[in-house]
Amino acid sequence: MTVDAEVRAYATGPVGSVDRLIALHARAVPDQPAIIDAEARITWADFDARIDRIAASLQRDGVCPRGCIAIAALSRIDYVAVFIATIRIGAAVAPLAPSSTPDQLAAMIVDSGASHLFVDASVGAALVPALASPGPRVIGFDAGAPGTPIDDWLASLGAKPTPVAVDPAAPFNIIYSSGTTGTPKGIVQSFAMRWPHNHLTDPPGHGRDAVMLLSTPLYSNTTLVALFPTLAGGGTVVLMPKFDARGFLELSAAHRVTHAMLVPVQYRRLLAVPDFDAFDLTAYRMKFATSAPFAA
């Protein structure tokens, strides 16, 4: 059976996990870019290998199926790698909004039961003093972030996790509400709930020639329902740490972006850029609007 046949068989089979599809794409197109962020890009082969190292490190630290880790950071390659590594070992991810107050974040971390917290410099310095004691192990994504630097924490090159069977009923992620009407509430979504999102590869066209530009944060369901089909289909994901209208147009033209998921206010800001017509957006095939009504 060819790798592509394996991809089709797995994607159309019983409830599985997107991390298995990522491993197959790493075999099929090892040198194709999987993710591009503001600082770097990573190929499918290197992305899958980094996922394995993170997954092996989590298992070494005692994270088991149905365990949980939390992430409070801006979008970056390692954010996605940690997310996928966690589900690779059957545990759940609690992606948290960096814009929440330190006390709110600390309460969400306690509520989720997260054993590990991955942070960047944008949020970590204010958050860590608010954590309960004893609290989660803190891993830093970048220079200036508190905790153990991720590259110091990682298992050795070539490390692989012990395989874990997918439990459809197990928690995949915990998405927290905004807390506008009270304490943020954790919404648990299972592997079975998330799996159908990986089937959204056609007709939207999330195949290996797709380039998805994500400018909404990775703690949002809006972003995740665009991220997972792109990874499942073997396309390329371009991450923006924060939305900027001109920057979005520049990235769209530079990377020949084919897909984007935006909220209406972002479209309005794009159209308000004075030289909007100067950007080559002809590669676009699908532009999604979500979260609020958007009149044509």
HELIX and SHEET records of a PDB file:
HELIX    1   1 VAL A    3  ALA A   11  1                                   9    
HELIX    2   2 VAL A   18  ALA A   28  1                                  11    
HELIX    3   3 TRP A   44  ARG A   60  1                                  17    
HELIX    4   4 ILE A   77  ARG A   88  1                                  12    
HELIX    5   5 PRO A  102  SER A  112  1                                  11    
HELIX    6   6 GLY A  124  LEU A  127  1                                   4    
HELIX    7   7 VAL A  128  ALA A  130  5                                   3    
HELIX    8   8 ILE A  150  TRP A  153  1                                   4    
HELIX    9   9 PHE A  191  ARG A  194  1                                   4    
HELIX   10  10 TRP A  195  HIS A  199  5                                   5    
HELIX   11  11 ASN A  221  GLY A  233  1                                  13    
HELIX   12  12 ALA A  245  ALA A  254  1                                  10    
HELIX   13  13 PRO A  264  LEU A  271  1                                   8    
HELIX   14  14 PHE A  276  ALA A  278  5                                   3    
SHEET    1   A 6 ARG A  41  THR A  43  0                                        
SHEET    2   A 6 PRO A  33  ILE A  36 -1                                        
SHEET    3   A 6 THR A 236  LEU A 239  1                                        
SHEET    4   A 6 VAL A 211  LEU A 214  1                                        
SHEET    5   A 6 HIS A 259  LEU A 262  1                                        
SHEET    6   A 6 MET A 286  ALA A 289  1                                        
SHEET    1   B 5 ALA A  92  PRO A  95  0                                        
SHEET    2   B 5 CYS A  68  ALA A  72  1                                        
SHEET    3   B 5 HIS A 116  VAL A 119  1                                        
SHEET    4   B 5 ARG A 137  GLY A 140  1                                        
SHEET    5   B 5 THR A 148  PRO A 149  1                                        
SHEET    1   C 2 PRO A 171  TYR A 176  0                                        
SHEET    2   C 2 GLY A 186  SER A 190 -1                                        
END                                                                             
